[in-house]
Amino acid sequence: MINTFTRRTAMALMASAALAVATPVAAEGWTPNKPVEMVIMAGQGGGADRLARLFQSMIQTENLSPMPILPVNKGGGSGAEALRYLKDKEGDATTVMATLNSYYTTPLRTDIGVDIEEFTPIARMAIDNFILWVNADSDIQTLDDYIAAVKEAGGSWKMGGTGSGQEDSLVTAMLEEEFGVKYTYVPFDGGGTVAKNLVGNHIDSTVNNPSEQMGFYKAGKSRPIAAFSEERLEAFPDVPTMRELGHDLVYTMQRSFVGPKDMPAEAVAFYTDMFTKLSETAEWQKYAADEALDAKLLTGDALQEFLLNGREVHRKILDSMGELGS
């Protein structure tokens, strides 16, 4: 059952977050000799894109790299484009990739010849959360209101999200199983587009990350109903968790950076040090608090263990949904 796996997801992520953070090795003088590509496994405007571009700006502001960092979106095929691109960069010292949970699910669902265990872990910058949202013009105020409205719609309720098999669709499937409802799932290229379609009344609800809806929320255009977090989010103190409301639905998103297979050790040390310093800046800590992010840093072997654990958790979730075939 999906609910069982969501509990396992929470336990796995919490256990991994408690691991000791690896101490980065000194970069020993190595620095990139050309611009660094920051590949993003998603389209423009969503949570992954927004964070990657924020990091790029902060790296520049803090003078953490002697060469420019160049964000490049490769979100095709639910991140398959980015994964294949990184695989073909084996041994490269000037390419890093910003990941999200499609880092797990896309190689499991699609035969793209990618094994994430081969990639080089660099830094997990944050754990992101999910919230159930409706348009602020809606009469829906509570989870009970929401479920009643979805049931009344009889399968025509439009849930917007990112591509099939990605994070939003997994959370949607959890809701369908938990409440015995059926959605018309409407996929978009990225979380930013999903958020815009909610406030434009082209869809009826979303499970956007807080950062993707935050601007619309502050403008009074979207309404949070419940969070899929372990505890109430500091940025949303009045929004109950699904667990508080009697539903054991917990799901989170990892925001990490990895390098290609066999990235030179001195390059790994440089980027690990760079992201470690970035994680300690006041700007990042404030942003993480404002956007309801858990900014516990993981690097090295601890990060690789976290990522491989996450893959197995998602393998079980996808299998329970019939997404992995026979």
C-alpha positions in Angstrom: 0.0 0.0 0.0 1.2 3.5 -0.8 0.6 4.7 2.8 3.0 2.1 4.1 5.7 3.3 1.7 5.1 7.0 2.6 5.9 6.1 6.2 9.0 4.3 5.1 9.9 7.4 3.0 9.6 9.6 6.0 11.6 7.2 8.2 14.3 6.8 5.6 14.7 10.5 4.9 14.7 11.3 8.7 17.4 8.7 9.3 19.5 9.9 6.5 19.2 13.5 7.6 20.6 12.5 11.0 23.8 11.1 9.5 26.9 13.0 10.3 27.8 15.5 7.6 31.0 14.6 5.9 33.9 17.1 6.2 34.9 18.3 2.8 38.5 17.7 1.8 40.5 20.8 1.1 40.5 21.8 -2.6 44.3 21.9 -2.6 44.4 24.8 -5.0 42.4 23.2 -7.9 39.8 25.5 -9.5 37.8 25.3 -12.7 39.5 26.6 -15.7 36.4 27.2 -17.7 32.7 28.1 -17.0 30.9 25.4 -15.0 27.6 24.0 -16.3 24.9 23.6 -13.6 22.5 21.2 -15.3 18.9 21.4 -14.0 16.7 18.3 -14.2 13.6 20.4 -14.8 12.1 23.2 -16.8 12.2 26.9 -16.0 10.2 28.4 -13.1 9.8 25.4 -10.8 11.4 24.7 -7.5 14.5 23.0 -8.8 15.1 25.8 -11.4 14.5 28.6 -8.8 16.9 27.1 -6.3 19.6 26.4 -8.9 19.5 29.9 -10.1 19.6 31.3 -6.6 22.6 29.2 -5.9 24.3 30.5 -9.0 23.7 34.0 -8.0 24.9 33.4 -4.4 28.1 31.7 -5.7 28.8 34.8 -7.8 28.0 37.2 -5.0 30.1 35.3 -2.4 33.0 34.8 -4.9 32.9 31.1 -4.3 34.1 30.2 -7.8 36.7 31.9 -10.1 34.7 30.9 -13.2 31.0 31.6 -14.0 28.4 29.0 -13.1 26.0 28.6 -16.0 22.5 27.1 -15.3 21.2 24.9 -18.1 17.7 23.5 -18.1 17.4 19.9 -19.4 14.0 18.8 -18.1 13.0 16.7 -21.1 11.6 13.2 -20.4 11.0 14.0 -16.7 14.8 14.7 -16.3 15.9 11.8 -18.6 17.6 14.4 -20.8 19.7 15.7 -17.9 20.6 12.2 -16.6 21.8 11.1 -20.0 23.7 14.3 -20.5 25.5 13.8 -17.2 26.3 10.1 -18.0 28.0 11.3 -21.2 30.1 13.7 -19.2 32.1 10.9 -17.4 35.3 12.2 -15.9 34.4 15.8 -16.6 35.4 18.4 -13.9 33.2 21.3 -14.9 29.7 19.9 -14.9 27.4 19.5 -11.9 23.7 18.7 -11.8 20.9 19.9 -9.6 18.6 17.0 -8.7 15.1 16.4 -7.4 13.2 13.2 -6.8 13.0 12.4 -10.5 16.7 11.6 -10.0 15.2 8.4 -8.5 12.1 7.8 -10.4 13.0 8.5 -14.1 15.8 5.8 -14.3 13.4 3.3 -12.6 10.5 4.0 -14.9 12.5 4.4 -18.2 15.3 2.4 -19.7 17.7 5.2 -20.3 20.9 3.3 -19.4 21.6 5.4 -16.3 22.6 4.1 -12.8 22.6 7.0 -10.4 25.0 5.0 -8.2 27.7 5.8 -10.7 27.4 9.6 -10.3 29.5 11.5 -7.8 27.7 12.9 -4.7 28.6 16.5 -3.9 26.1 18.2 -1.6 22.5 17.9 -0.5 21.4 21.5 0.2 17.9 21.0 1.4 14.8 18.9 1.8 11.7 20.5 0.3 8.1 20.0 1.2 4.7 19.6 -0.5 1.5 21.4 0.3 -2.0 20.8 -1.1 -3.2 24.1 -2.6 -6.4 25.5 -4.1 -7.2 28.8 -5.7 -8.0 31.5 -3.1 -11.3 32.2 -4.7 -12.4 28.7 -3.9 -15.0 28.1 -1.2 -12.7 25.3 0.1 -11.2 26.0 3.5 -10.4 22.6 5.0 -9.3 19.2 4.0 -12.9 17.9 4.5 -14.2 20.6 2.2 -11.6 19.6 -0.4 -12.3 15.9 -0.4 -16.0 16.5 -0.6 -15.5 18.7 -3.6 -13.2 16.2 -5.3 -15.7 13.4 -4.8 -18.6 15.5 -6.1 -16.6 16.2 -9.2 -16.7 12.4 -10.0 -13.3 12.2 -11.6 -13.3 15.5 -13.5 -11.4 17.4 -10.8 -8.2 18.7 -12.4 -5.0 18.1 -10.3 -2.1 19.9 -11.9 1.4 18.7 -11.5 4.7 17.9 -13.2 5.1 14.8 -15.5 3.7 11.4 -15.0 5.8 9.4 -12.5 7.3 12.5 -11.0 6.8 13.8 -7.5 3.5 15.6 -7.9 1.9 12.5 -9.6 3.2 10.3 -6.7 1.6 12.6 -4.1 -1.6 12.6 -6.2 -1.7 8.8 -6.3 -1.3 8.8 -2.5 -4.3 11.1 -2.2 -6.4 8.9 -4.5 -5.6 5.8 -2.5 -6.1 7.4 0.9 -9.4 9.1 0.2 -10.9 6.9 -2.5 -11.0 9.7 -5.0 -10.1 10.0 -8.7 -8.5 13.0 -10.4 -7.9 14.1 -13.9 -4.2 14.6 -13.7 -2.9 17.5 -15.9 0.9 17.4 -16.4 3.0 20.6 -17.0 6.7 21.2 -17.8 7.5 22.6 -14.4 6.2 23.6 -11.0 6.1 27.3 -11.8 3.8 26.6 -14.7 1.6 24.5 -12.4 1.3 27.3 -9.9 0.3 29.8 -12.6 -2.4 27.5 -13.9 -3.9 27.2 -10.5 -4.2 30.9 -10.0 -5.5 31.2 -13.5 -8.3 28.7 -12.7 -7.2 26.3 -15.4 -6.8 23.5 -12.8 -8.5 22.9 -9.5 -5.7 22.1 -7.1 -2.0 21.3 -6.9 0.6 19.8 -4.5 3.2 22.5 -5.3 6.3 23.0 -3.2 6.0 26.1 -1.0 8.5 28.1 -3.0 6.6 27.5 -6.2 3.4 28.9 -4.7 4.9 31.4 -2.3 4.6 34.5 -4.5 0.9 33.7 -5.3 0.2 32.8 -1.6 1.6 36.1 -0.4 -0.5 37.9 -3.0 -3.6 36.2 -1.7 -4.2 34.2 -4.8 -3.7 30.7 -3.5 -4.7 28.9 -0.3 -2.8 26.1 1.5 -5.0 23.3 2.8 -2.6 20.8 4.3 1.1 19.9 4.3 2.7 16.6 3.6 5.5 17.2 6.2 6.3 15.5 9.4 5.5 18.7 11.4 3.9 22.0 10.7 6.1 24.2 8.6 7.5 27.3 10.3 6.6 29.4 7.3 3.0 28.1 7.4 2.2 27.8 11.2 -1.6 27.7 10.6 -1.5 25.0 8.0 -2.1 21.5 9.5 -0.2 18.5 8.4 -1.9 15.5 6.8 -0.8 13.4 9.8 -2.4 15.9 12.2 -5.7 15.5 10.3 -5.5 11.7 10.7 -3.9 10.7 7.4 -0.4 9.2 7.4 0.8 11.0 4.2 4.3 12.2 4.4 6.5 13.0 1.3 9.5 15.3 0.8 11.8 16.4 -2.0 15.6 16.3 -2.0 17.5 19.2 -3.4 21.1 18.0 -4.1 24.0 18.4 -6.5 25.9 15.5 -8.1 28.8 15.3 -10.6 29.4 12.8 -13.4 31.0 9.4 -12.9 34.7 9.6 -12.1 34.8 13.3 -11.5 38.4 14.1 -10.5 38.8 14.1 -6.7 40.2 17.6 -6.6 37.1 18.9 -8.5 34.8 17.0 -6.0 36.7 18.7 -3.2 36.3 22.1 -4.7 32.6 21.8 -5.3 32.0 20.2 -1.9 33.8 23.1 -0.3 31.9 25.6 -2.4 28.5 24.3 -1.5 29.5 23.9 2.1 30.4 27.6 2.3 27.3 28.5 0.4 25.2 26.6 3.0 26.6 28.7 5.8 25.7 32.1 4.4 23.1 34.2 6.1 21.3 34.7 2.7 20.8 31.0 2.2 19.8 30.3 5.8 17.2 33.1 5.6 15.9 31.9 2.2 15.5 28.4 3.5 13.6 29.5 6.5 11.3 31.8 4.5 10.6 29.1 1.9 10.0 26.3 4.4 13.1 24.3 3.4 15.0 22.0 5.8 18.6 23.2 5.1 20.6 20.3 6.7 23.7 19.8 4.6 24.9 16.3 3.5 28.0 15.5 1.5 30.2 12.6 0.5 29.4 9.1 1.6 26.5 10.2 3.8 24.9 11.8 0.8 25.4 8.8 -1.4 23.8 6.6 1.2 20.8 9.0 1.4 20.4 9.0 -2.4 20.6 5.3 -2.8 18.2 4.8 0.1 15.8 7.3 -1.5 16.0 5.3 -4.8 14.9 2.1 -3.0 12.0 3.8 -1.2 10.8 5.2 -4.6 11.2 1.8 -6.2 8.7 0.4 -3.8 6.3 3.3 -4.2 6.4 3.0 -8.0 6.0 -0.8 -7.8 2.9 -0.4 -5.6 1.5 2.0 -8.2 2.1 -0.5 -11.0 4.6 1.9 -12.6 7.4 -0.6 -13.0 5.8 -3.2 -15.1 6.3 -6.9 -14.5 
